[in-house]
Amino acid sequence: MEHLELFLKSIFIDNMVFATFLGMCSYLAVSKKVSTAVGLGAAVIFVMLITVPLNWLLDQYILQPGALKWLGEEYAAYDLSFLSFILFIATIATMVQLVEIVVEKFSPSLYNSLGIFLPLIAVNCAILGGSLFMQSREIPTLGLATVYGVGSGIGWFLAILAIAAIREKIRYSNVPPALRGLGITFIITGLMAIGFMSFGGMLTGGDDEAKKEEKTASIEEKTSNDQVALNAAETAKEELANNTNN
């Protein structure tokens, strides 16, 4: 259940484009055709599937304070967290180079249509953001890190696919001249972001109910404790009155 919740949350609630507005340069530039958007989106999913778990391993066994204790007690005091950005970007750049080689080999047309934006995945802030969010949210296991990476990639893929489909259809619409191009694209993106915000309550309803029950139980317990204290005070008052009379 935890894996499914994180998967859905990373796609719909914490969507890289609509929730945090990361990866907007590629999102806007390569979303003119659905075919191109599908190719780049698939590449992003693959890169995030590999880099987020790898960076989780780096974070757990190299970068965190005391993570090097597996090398010996003399290394337990080392803190290499300042190398997070460098190592994360190195991992991402390596995987992007692999994707670029594979795409150029097996799909030259897609490679040419993506152009400079395929190697620029290495500096796509959505890719780096996935690893940094994984680190800051302290995802506990490798499996959850993998699920988070795949979900974040799929979320970015759905975002660019949706805007590409809309931009293909909107060419035949009567858009005011002042809004044509990026203007109407930004407006549509904002409206889509508002729509995705509606998913925010999808995974929080149970939590809210649990919090309400917990609050009710706390109030009842406090009331019970107050009643016990009141009864004890009344008993003490009666005993004092009896002692005074005696």
C-alpha positions as CSV (number, residue, x, y, z in Angstrom):
1,M,0.0,0.0,0.0
2,E,2.8,2.4,0.8
3,H,4.4,1.8,-2.6
4,L,1.1,2.4,-4.4
5,E,0.4,5.6,-2.4
6,L,3.9,7.0,-3.2
7,F,3.5,6.0,-6.9
8,L,0.1,7.8,-7.3
9,K,1.3,10.8,-5.2
10,S,4.4,11.3,-7.3
11,I,2.3,11.3,-10.5
12,F,-0.7,13.4,-9.6
13,I,-0.1,15.3,-6.4
14,D,3.6,16.1,-6.5
15,N,3.8,16.3,-10.3
16,M,7.2,17.7,-11.4
17,V,5.6,20.2,-13.8
18,F,2.3,21.1,-12.3
19,A,3.2,21.1,-8.6
20,T,6.8,22.3,-8.6
21,F,7.2,23.7,-12.2
22,L,10.5,21.8,-12.8
23,G,11.7,20.9,-16.3
24,M,9.7,23.7,-17.9
25,C,12.3,24.4,-20.6
26,S,12.0,21.0,-22.3
27,Y,8.3,20.9,-21.4
28,L,7.6,24.1,-23.5
29,A,10.2,23.5,-26.3
30,V,9.5,19.9,-27.2
31,S,5.8,19.8,-26.8
32,K,4.8,20.9,-30.3
33,K,4.3,17.4,-31.5
34,V,2.9,14.4,-29.7
35,S,5.5,12.0,-31.2
36,T,8.4,14.1,-30.1
37,A,6.8,14.5,-26.6
38,V,6.4,10.8,-26.3
39,G,10.0,10.1,-27.2
40,L,11.4,12.7,-24.7
41,G,9.0,11.6,-22.0
42,A,10.0,8.0,-22.4
43,A,13.7,9.0,-22.1
44,V,12.9,11.0,-18.9
45,I,11.1,8.0,-17.4
46,F,14.1,5.8,-18.1
47,V,16.6,8.2,-16.7
48,M,14.7,8.8,-13.5
49,L,14.1,5.0,-13.1
50,I,17.8,4.5,-13.1
51,T,19.2,7.7,-11.4
52,V,16.9,8.0,-8.4
53,P,17.7,4.5,-7.0
54,L,21.4,4.9,-7.8
55,N,21.5,8.3,-6.1
56,W,19.6,6.7,-3.1
57,L,22.4,4.2,-2.8
58,L,25.0,7.0,-3.1
59,D,23.2,9.0,-0.4
60,Q,22.7,6.1,2.0
61,Y,26.2,4.6,1.7
62,I,28.5,7.5,0.9
63,L,26.9,11.0,1.3
64,Q,25.1,11.0,4.6
65,P,26.9,11.8,7.9
66,G,28.4,8.5,9.1
67,A,27.5,6.6,6.0
68,L,31.0,5.4,5.5
69,K,31.1,3.4,8.7
70,W,30.8,0.3,6.6
71,L,34.4,0.9,5.6
72,G,35.5,0.9,9.3
73,E,35.0,2.8,12.5
74,E,37.6,5.4,11.6
75,Y,35.4,6.6,8.7
76,A,32.2,6.9,10.7
77,A,32.9,10.6,11.4
78,Y,33.2,11.6,7.8
79,D,30.4,13.8,6.3
80,L,30.4,13.9,2.5
81,S,26.9,15.5,2.1
82,F,28.5,18.5,0.4
83,L,29.2,16.3,-2.6
84,S,25.5,15.5,-3.2
85,F,25.0,17.8,-6.2
86,I,28.2,16.7,-7.9
87,L,27.6,13.0,-7.6
88,F,23.9,13.3,-8.4
89,I,24.6,15.2,-11.6
90,A,27.4,12.9,-12.6
91,T,25.1,9.9,-12.3
92,I,22.4,11.7,-14.3
93,A,24.8,12.8,-17.0
94,T,26.1,9.2,-17.4
95,M,22.6,7.8,-17.9
96,V,21.7,10.6,-20.3
97,Q,24.7,9.8,-22.4
98,L,23.6,6.1,-22.5
99,V,20.1,7.1,-23.6
100,E,21.5,9.4,-26.3
101,I,23.6,6.7,-27.7
102,V,20.7,4.2,-27.8
103,V,18.3,6.7,-29.3
104,E,20.8,7.7,-32.0
105,K,21.5,4.1,-32.8
106,F,17.9,2.8,-33.0
107,S,15.8,5.9,-33.9
108,P,17.8,8.5,-35.8
109,S,14.6,10.4,-36.7
110,L,13.6,10.8,-33.1
111,Y,17.2,11.8,-32.3
112,N,17.1,14.5,-34.9
113,S,13.6,15.7,-33.8
114,L,14.7,16.0,-30.2
115,G,17.8,17.9,-31.2
116,I,19.7,19.6,-28.4
117,F,17.0,18.8,-25.8
118,L,18.0,15.1,-25.5
119,P,21.5,15.8,-24.1
120,L,20.0,18.6,-22.1
121,I,18.1,16.1,-20.1
122,A,21.4,16.0,-18.1
123,V,20.6,19.5,-16.8
124,N,16.8,19.1,-16.7
125,C,15.9,20.3,-13.2
126,A,13.1,17.8,-13.1
127,I,15.6,14.9,-13.2
128,L,17.9,16.4,-10.5
129,G,14.8,17.5,-8.5
130,G,13.7,13.9,-8.3
131,S,16.9,12.9,-6.6
132,L,17.0,15.9,-4.4
133,F,13.4,15.4,-3.3
134,M,14.2,11.7,-2.6
135,Q,17.0,12.9,-0.4
136,S,15.2,15.6,1.4
137,R,12.1,13.5,2.1
138,E,14.3,10.7,3.5
139,I,12.7,7.9,1.5
140,P,13.6,4.9,3.6
141,T,14.1,2.0,1.1
142,L,15.5,1.3,-2.3
143,G,12.2,0.0,-3.5
144,L,10.4,3.2,-2.5
145,A,13.1,5.2,-4.2
146,T,12.6,3.3,-7.4
147,V,8.8,3.7,-7.2
148,Y,9.3,7.4,-6.6
149,G,11.6,7.7,-9.6
150,V,9.3,5.9,-11.9
151,G,6.2,7.8,-10.7
152,S,7.9,11.2,-11.1
153,G,9.0,10.3,-14.6
154,I,5.5,9.2,-15.5
155,G,4.1,12.4,-14.1
156,W,6.5,14.5,-16.2
157,F,5.6,12.3,-19.2
158,L,1.9,12.8,-18.8
159,A,2.4,16.5,-18.4
160,I,4.3,16.9,-21.7
161,L,2.0,14.5,-23.5
162,A,-1.1,16.4,-22.5
163,I,0.2,19.8,-23.5
164,A,1.6,18.4,-26.8
165,A,-1.9,17.0,-27.6
166,I,-3.5,20.3,-26.7
167,R,-1.0,22.3,-28.7
168,E,-1.6,20.1,-31.8
169,K,-5.3,20.7,-31.6
170,I,-5.1,24.4,-30.7
171,R,-3.4,25.2,-34.1
172,Y,-6.9,25.0,-35.6
173,S,-8.5,27.1,-33.0
174,N,-9.2,30.8,-33.1
175,V,-6.6,32.0,-30.5
176,P,-6.3,35.8,-30.1
177,P,-3.0,36.9,-31.8
178,A,-1.5,38.3,-28.6
179,L,-1.8,34.9,-26.9
180,R,-0.6,32.7,-29.7
181,G,2.5,30.5,-29.0
182,L,3.8,30.5,-25.5
183,G,1.2,32.8,-24.2
184,I,-1.7,30.4,-24.6
185,T,0.6,27.5,-23.6
186,F,1.3,29.2,-20.2
187,I,-2.4,29.8,-19.6
188,I,-3.2,26.2,-20.4
189,T,-0.4,24.9,-18.2
190,G,-1.7,27.0,-15.3
191,L,-5.2,25.7,-15.8
192,M,-3.9,22.1,-15.9
193,A,-1.9,22.8,-12.7
194,I,-5.1,23.9,-11.0
195,G,-6.8,20.7,-12.2
196,F,-4.0,18.5,-10.8
197,M,-4.4,20.3,-7.5
198,S,-7.7,18.6,-7.2
199,F,-5.9,15.3,-6.7
200,G,-4.5,16.7,-3.5
201,G,-7.3,15.2,-1.4
202,M,-7.1,11.8,-3.2
203,L,-4.7,10.3,-0.7
204,T,-5.4,12.5,2.4
205,G,-9.0,11.6,3.1
206,G,-8.1,8.6,5.3
207,D,-5.4,10.7,7.1
208,D,-7.9,13.4,7.9
209,E,-10.4,10.9,9.2
210,A,-7.7,9.3,11.4
211,K,-6.6,12.7,12.7
212,K,-10.3,13.5,13.5
213,E,-10.7,10.3,15.4
214,E,-7.4,10.8,17.2
215,K,-8.5,14.4,18.2
216,T,-11.9,13.1,19.4
217,A,-10.2,10.4,21.5
218,S,-7.8,13.0,22.9
219,I,-10.7,15.3,23.9
220,E,-12.6,12.4,25.5
221,E,-9.5,11.3,27.4
222,K,-8.9,14.9,28.6
223,T,-12.5,15.2,29.7
224,S,-12.3,11.9,31.6
225,N,-9.1,13.1,33.3
226,D,-10.7,16.3,34.2
227,Q,-13.7,14.5,35.7
228,V,-11.4,12.2,37.7
229,A,-9.6,15.3,39.0
230,L,-12.8,17.0,39.9
231,N,-14.1,13.9,41.8
232,A,-10.8,13.7,43.7
233,A,-11.1,17.4,44.6
234,E,-14.6,16.9,45.8
235,T,-13.6,13.9,47.9
236,A,-10.7,15.8,49.4
237,K,-13.0,18.7,50.2
238,E,-15.5,16.4,52.0
239,E,-12.7,14.8,54.0
240,L,-11.4,18.2,55.1
241,A,-14.8,19.3,56.1
242,N,-15.3,16.1,58.2
243,N,-11.9,16.6,59.9
244,T,-12.8,20.2,60.7
245,N,-16.1,19.2,62.3
246,N,-14.4,16.5,64.3
